[in-house]
Amino acid sequence: MRAWRFAKRLRWTCLMTMSVGMPVSGQTLELPPRGADAPTGREVAAMVRTVELEAREDRIFTEIAKGNIPESFRTLMPVQVTRQLDGREYRVTFWATADYLGVGSEEDAFYAPLSPQTAQRVADLVGASLPTPFMVDAIWEAASTQLEPAPIPPSSEMTTVAVFEAHNRAVRSQLAALLSRPNGIMAGHKKDVVIAGALAEVPGKVAIYGWHEANAEPIQPLYTGHTDRWVDYSHGIRLVHREVSIDGVMHDLVDVLRDESLAALLSDEGVIAEPCYPTSTGAESDAGSVQTGSRP
């Protein structure tokens, strides 16, 4: 795989207020309705199968912005947690998308692994955020459908669209085998691209976590060893609403994660000073060898 060399033009989009970008309305992401002539997941995958990373992600982002996503990804589901902090019990509710990001129709969706920069662009578009590892655990616990992870043996091809498609077929086969279509949160079929305090020590990296097995243990512990241009088949993008409820009072998730007195409610790392990824026109990436240190 070729190394990617682009000028880094970074901006910390989580500094924006909640009024910037399209808000999350009610229990669905506010995106345009999917067009009758919008390409299916298979068609989008075919369009990006042989293009370079930047062009691939631009095309996928464009499809998302036009509303070419399944209804199951638009839906936001409440996740409730109770936390003890400084001798006080807090009841916290946040809202997460019911599934990982896909493009195409409900019947023919392509789960789209993305770089954290493009995932952040999607989050900014709808006034959302990527989750913390703690939130990923809570989402898995709240899931009404917990799929079994389906790893593909690591190889130099694991960052290619062809392998993305192979894993997509495996997940769709799992869904097809269910007795009924899931109507709540689905989890277990991807690792999450997450926001994490550990990223402050390793700029230019991506944080991944999750892929829980039936015993609730994640295959992938929090890992920040890949550059932020490493995108493989196992990565999933799940969004959470930027507004969270703490004892019935609404707060911006970004403010909560920066607050020394509240961050531990949604982060096992405590304060996350920059709870987002910088967006850019590109960044350097892995030069092509199969990565070690994280479980594929």
C-alpha positions in Angstrom: 0.0 0.0 0.0 1.3 3.4 -0.8 2.1 5.9 1.9 -0.2 8.9 2.1 1.5 12.3 2.2 -0.7 15.3 2.5 -0.3 18.8 4.1 -1.8 18.7 7.5 -4.4 21.4 7.8 -6.0 20.7 11.1 -8.9 22.3 13.0 -10.4 21.1 16.3 -14.1 20.9 15.3 -15.3 20.0 18.8 -14.6 23.6 19.8 -17.7 24.6 17.9 -20.9 25.1 19.7 -23.9 22.8 19.4 -25.6 25.3 17.1 -23.1 24.7 14.4 -23.9 22.0 11.9 -27.2 20.1 11.6 -28.7 19.3 15.0 -30.0 15.9 16.1 -33.7 16.1 16.2 -35.8 13.9 18.5 -34.6 10.4 18.1 -33.3 10.5 14.6 -30.3 12.1 12.9 -31.4 15.1 10.9 -30.3 14.2 7.4 -32.1 14.5 4.0 -34.4 11.5 3.2 -32.7 8.9 1.1 -33.4 9.5 -2.6 -35.3 7.0 -4.7 -32.4 6.8 -7.1 -29.6 6.7 -4.5 -27.0 4.0 -5.1 -27.2 0.8 -3.0 -24.4 -0.3 -0.6 -23.0 -2.7 -3.3 -23.0 0.1 -5.8 -21.2 2.6 -3.5 -18.6 -0.1 -2.6 -18.1 -0.7 -6.4 -17.6 3.0 -6.9 -14.8 3.3 -4.3 -13.2 -0.2 -4.7 -10.1 1.0 -6.6 -9.8 4.7 -5.6 -7.4 6.1 -3.1 -8.3 6.8 0.5 -9.0 10.5 0.1 -11.3 10.0 -2.9 -13.0 7.0 -1.3 -13.8 8.9 1.9 -15.0 12.0 0.1 -17.4 9.9 -1.9 -18.8 8.1 1.2 -19.1 11.4 3.0 -21.0 12.9 0.1 -23.4 9.9 0.1 -24.0 10.4 3.8 -24.6 14.1 3.5 -27.2 13.4 0.8 -29.0 11.1 3.1 -28.0 7.8 1.5 -28.0 5.8 4.7 -30.2 3.1 6.1 -33.0 4.0 8.5 -31.4 1.8 11.1 -28.5 4.2 11.3 -30.6 7.3 11.6 -32.3 6.0 14.7 -30.9 7.1 18.1 -31.5 4.9 21.1 -31.3 5.9 24.8 -28.5 4.3 26.9 -28.9 4.7 30.6 -26.1 4.3 33.2 -25.8 4.9 36.9 -22.5 6.2 38.2 -21.2 6.8 41.7 -18.9 9.8 41.9 -17.7 11.5 45.1 -20.3 9.7 47.2 -23.1 10.7 45.0 -25.2 8.7 42.6 -25.8 10.1 39.1 -28.2 8.9 36.5 -26.9 9.5 33.0 -28.7 9.0 29.7 -27.0 9.4 26.3 -28.4 8.6 22.9 -26.5 6.4 20.4 -27.2 5.3 16.9 -28.7 1.9 16.8 -26.1 0.5 14.3 -22.7 1.3 12.9 -22.6 3.7 9.9 -23.5 2.3 6.6 -24.3 3.7 3.2 -27.1 2.5 0.9 -30.5 1.1 1.7 -31.8 -0.9 4.7 -31.8 -4.0 2.5 -28.4 -3.4 0.9 -26.2 -1.4 3.2 -22.4 -1.2 3.1 -20.8 -0.8 6.5 -18.2 2.0 5.8 -15.0 2.0 7.8 -13.7 5.5 7.9 -10.6 7.4 9.1 -11.3 9.4 12.4 -11.1 12.7 10.5 -13.9 11.7 8.2 -15.9 10.1 11.0 -15.5 13.4 12.9 -16.8 15.3 9.8 -19.9 13.1 9.8 -20.4 13.7 13.6 -20.0 17.5 13.1 -22.6 17.3 10.2 -25.3 16.1 12.6 -24.2 17.6 15.9 -23.0 14.3 17.2 -19.8 12.8 18.6 -17.8 9.6 18.6 -18.2 7.6 21.9 -15.6 7.0 24.6 -14.6 3.4 25.5 -16.9 3.6 28.6 -19.8 4.6 26.3 -19.0 1.7 24.0 -19.2 -0.8 26.9 -22.6 0.8 27.9 -23.9 0.6 24.4 -23.0 -3.1 24.1 -24.7 -3.8 27.5 -27.8 -2.0 26.3 -27.9 -3.7 22.9 -30.9 -5.9 22.2 -28.9 -7.7 19.5 -25.4 -8.7 20.3 -23.8 -10.2 17.3 -20.8 -12.5 17.5 -17.6 -10.9 16.2 -16.5 -12.3 12.8 -12.7 -11.6 12.5 -11.0 -12.1 9.2 -7.4 -13.3 9.4 -4.9 -10.4 9.2 -3.3 -9.7 5.9 -2.0 -6.9 3.8 -5.4 -6.7 2.2 -7.4 -5.9 5.4 -7.5 -2.2 4.5 -8.9 -2.8 1.1 -12.6 -2.3 0.1 -12.6 -5.9 -1.1 -12.1 -7.1 2.4 -14.5 -4.5 3.7 -17.1 -6.1 1.4 -16.2 -9.6 2.6 -16.8 -8.6 6.2 -19.9 -6.8 5.2 -21.3 -10.0 3.7 -20.5 -11.9 6.9 -22.3 -9.4 9.0 -25.3 -9.3 6.7 -25.4 -13.1 6.8 -25.6 -13.0 10.6 -28.5 -10.5 10.4 -30.3 -12.6 7.8 -30.2 -15.6 10.1 -32.0 -13.8 12.9 -35.7 -14.6 13.4 -36.7 -11.0 13.1 -35.2 -7.7 12.1 -33.5 -6.0 15.1 -35.5 -3.0 16.4 -33.1 -1.9 19.1 -29.3 -1.4 19.3 -27.1 -3.8 17.5 -23.5 -4.3 18.7 -20.6 -6.8 18.6 -20.0 -6.8 14.8 -17.3 -4.0 14.7 -14.7 -2.3 16.8 -15.4 1.3 17.5 -13.4 4.4 16.5 -13.4 6.2 19.8 -12.4 9.5 21.4 -9.9 8.9 24.3 -7.7 10.9 26.6 -4.8 8.7 25.6 -4.7 10.4 22.2 -3.3 13.5 23.8 0.0 11.7 24.2 0.1 10.3 20.6 -0.9 13.0 18.1 -1.7 11.7 14.7 -3.1 8.4 15.9 -6.5 6.7 15.9 -8.1 5.2 19.1 -10.0 1.9 18.6 -11.8 -0.2 21.2 -14.4 -2.9 21.5 -15.7 -5.8 19.4 -17.3 -7.5 22.5 -17.6 -11.2 22.7 -20.6 -13.0 24.4 -18.8 -12.8 27.8 -18.8 -9.0 27.5 -15.0 -8.9 27.1 -13.8 -6.7 24.2 -11.5 -8.4 21.7 -9.8 -5.0 21.3 -8.6 -3.2 24.4 -8.1 0.6 23.9 -5.4 0.9 21.3 -3.7 3.9 19.8 -0.9 2.3 17.9 -2.2 2.9 14.4 -1.8 6.2 12.6 -5.0 8.2 11.9 -5.0 7.1 8.3 -5.2 3.4 9.1 -8.6 2.2 8.2 -9.3 -1.6 8.2 -12.4 -3.8 7.8 -13.1 -4.2 11.5 -13.5 -0.5 12.3 -17.1 0.8 12.9 -18.4 4.3 13.2 -21.1 4.8 15.8 -22.3 8.2 16.7 -23.7 9.5 20.0 -25.9 12.6 20.5 -23.9 15.7 21.7 -26.5 16.3 24.3 -26.6 14.1 27.4 -28.9 14.0 30.4 -27.4 14.1 33.9 -30.1 13.8 36.5 -32.6 15.2 34.1 -30.5 18.2 33.1 -29.1 18.4 29.5 -25.4 19.0 29.0 -23.1 19.1 25.9 -21.0 15.9 25.9 -17.9 17.9 25.0 -18.4 20.1 28.1 -18.9 17.1 30.3 -15.8 15.4 29.1 -13.7 18.5 29.8 -15.2 19.0 33.2 -13.1 17.6 36.1 -16.2 17.1 38.2 -18.3 15.4 35.6 -15.9 13.6 33.1 -15.8 10.4 35.0 -19.5 9.9 34.4 -18.8 9.0 30.8 -15.1 8.3 30.7 -12.9 5.9 32.6 -9.9 8.0 31.7 -11.4 11.1 33.4 -11.0 14.4 31.7 -10.6 14.4 27.9 -9.4 17.8 27.0 -10.0 17.5 23.2 -12.9 15.0 22.9 -12.8 15.0 19.1 -10.4 14.4 16.2 -9.0 17.3 14.2 -10.4 17.3 10.7 -8.1 17.9 7.8 -7.6 17.5 4.1 -5.4 14.6 4.9 -2.5 13.3 7.0 0.3 10.9 6.8 -0.6 7.2 7.2 0.7 3.8 7.6 3.1 2.9 4.9 1.6 -0.5 4.1 2.8 -3.3 6.4 0.2 -5.3 8.3 -0.2 -3.7 11.7 0.6 -5.5 15.0 -0.3 -4.7 18.5 -4.1 -4.5 18.0 -6.1 -7.6 17.5 -7.5 -7.7 13.9 
